[in-house]
Amino acid sequence: KDVIRANKFSQTRLRISVSAGEGSMIPNLASCELPTIAVMAMEYTPPAPEKYTGGYQAIITGIRRNSHSPVVYHKTANTMESMLARQESRRAGADEAIFRNEKGYVTEAAGSNVFIVRRGVLLTPKFETGILPGVTRVVVFELASQLGIKFREVNIKPEALFSADEAFITNSLIEIVPLTVVDGKPIADGNPGPVTRKLMAAYARLVKKETR
């Protein structure tokens, strides 16, 4: 709190990192005695309002997630794949990059979880495809239950994105953002759909309630 007050942040992005601690130059957990904890705070600027009304554009990156790797299931400092994918998306003029795994199934975006809606049912990639199970992803499940929206974890092929009725992405910072264009092709009519808007409104109410 002192760091936040001293820097006079209006909105703050806080990161707590824990490592095994100091050890030998050759990676060896047995050489680490005490963990190292680093707390970093910085000013946070949310996406522009038009991103919430008009949606994000994304590409499907050629970089693949490995569903057999333990790294993909944890939040680590190993972010090279995400950084390279985001560079690829920026070069394409997009906001985000979507991964597939070694089997060709959609997994997640470079910094967010992916959801699509088909015939009113909310669908998101299975955990086993190789995703980081984000906190906001779980909150969306809870909100969907409260709103009577059916949801399922399924294997999603890239083609399903293009035939979806609507789509959105989530993480703790951006919250819920509509996904309206993938690889230059609009999803449905290219506008945020009703299920997405309903979940966005419910999430906003929850945030307001929890941060009073």
N, C-alpha and C positions, 0 to 999 in steps of 0.2 A: 504494500500500500504506500509506503514511503517513496518508493521509486516512481509510482504512478503520480503521486501528489507533486513530487519535485519536478517532474517533467511536464506537469499540467496537461496530461493527455485527456482529450474529450472522450475518445473510445480507445480501449487498450487491448492489444493482442499480447497474451501471456503464454510463454512456453516454458515448461519444466522438463529438463532433460536429465536422465539418470544413466550413468555408465558404470561399468564394473570398477572403475578407478584406475589409478596409475599402475602400470605394470611394465613388463619387458617390451622391447621394440618388436620382438616377434610375438604376434598375438597368442596369448596364453592366459586364460582366466585364472589359472592356479597362481600366477605371479601378481594378481591384483588383491590387495588386502582390504581396502575400504572403498565403498562406492563414491563417485563424484556426482554431486547434484548442482546443476546450473539453472538459474531462474532468469529468464530474459523477458523484458517488457518493451513494447514499441507501440507507437501510435497506429491505430487501425483505421483505414479508410475503406468503407464498404463499397461494393460495386455501385455504379451509377444507377439512379432510380429507373432509367429506361431499360436496364438489364432485367429488372423484375417485371416490367410491363411488356417488354418486347421479347425477352428471352436471350439466352446464350446461343452462340454458334459453336459447334464442335467439329473436330475431324476424328476419324478412326485412324489411330497411329499404327505404323508398321511394326512398332516395338511390341513384343509379346510378354505378358505376365506368365510366370511359371507356377502353375497351381501346386507343384510338388515342393516348392521352396518355402521354408518356414518364414522367410523374411517378409513375404507379401501379406502375411496374416497379423503382423505386428507393426506398430508405429515406431519406426526406427529412423536413424540419421542416414540410412542408405537410400537416398532419393535420386540417384543418377537417372534411373529409367524415367521418373516423373519429370525431371528437369529437361531431359532430351525430348520427351514427348511434348512438353510445353513450348520448347523452342520450335518444334515442328508446327505446332498449332499457331504460334505467333507469325511464322513465315507464311502461313496460309490465311492470315487475317482472322483467325478464329479465337475464341475465348478459352477453349478447353480441348483436351485430347482424351479420347476413349480407347482403353486397352481391350485386346482380346487375349485369351490364354492360348496355350499350345494346341488346344483342340478347336480353336476358332470361336469359342464362346465369348461374349461380352463379359468383362469382369467389372471394371470401375473406370472412373476418369482419373486424370493425373493427381487431382487433389480432392476428389469427391466421389460419392456413391451415385449410381445411376438407377433411375426408375422409369418405367414406361407404363402407359395405361392402354388397355385394349378392352373394348366393350364394357367399360366401367370398372374393370378389375385392375388393381395395381400389381405390377410385376417388377421384380428386381432380381439380379443375378444371385444364384446360390452362393453361400459362403465357400463351398468347396471348389468353386471355380478359380479362387485366388483373389480374395478381396480383403481389404481392411474393413471390419465391421464397425463403421462409424457410429458415434453417439447419436447424431441426428437421424441416421438410418433407423435406429431403434425407436426414437421418438416418433418418427413418421408411422411406424407400425402401430404404436400406441394410439396416435391420433386417428389413424384409419379405422381402428377398432371402435373408437368412440363415435366416429361419424358414420359408421355402418358401411364403410368401404371395404370390399373384399380385397385381400392381398395374398400373393403367393411368391415364394422364392423358386425360380425356375432357371433352366438353361436358356439363354437368350442369344440367338444368332444375330449378326449385324443387320441382316435383312429385316428383322423384327423392328428395328429402330425406324426404318423407313415406312413400315406399314402400321406404325403405332398411331393411336388416336391423339396421344399427347405424351410428353416426356418431361422430366426435370432431374436436376442433380442436387445433392445435399452435402453440406458439411457444417461444422459448428460456427464458422465465420460467416459464410455467405447465406447460411440457413437453407432455404428452399428457393432455387432459381429455375424458372422454366427453361427447357431446352427446346428450341424451335427450329434449328437448322443443323443438319449433320452432313458433312462432306458436300456442302453447297446445296443440299436438297432440303426443302421445308418438310417438317413433320406435320402431317395433316394440312391445315390451312396456314401453318406458319405462325400461329398465335397460341398463347398459353391456353390450355384447356380448362374445363370446369372443375375437374378433380384436382388438378394442380392448384387452381386458385382457391379452392375450398381448403386444401391442406395448408397453403400459405397463410390464409387468414387465421386458421386454427393455431398454427405455429406462432404467429405474431401475438395472438391473445395469450398463449402460454408463456412466451418470453416476458410480456408485460406483467403478467401475474407473478412470475418467479423472480423478477428483478425490481419489485416495488421497494 
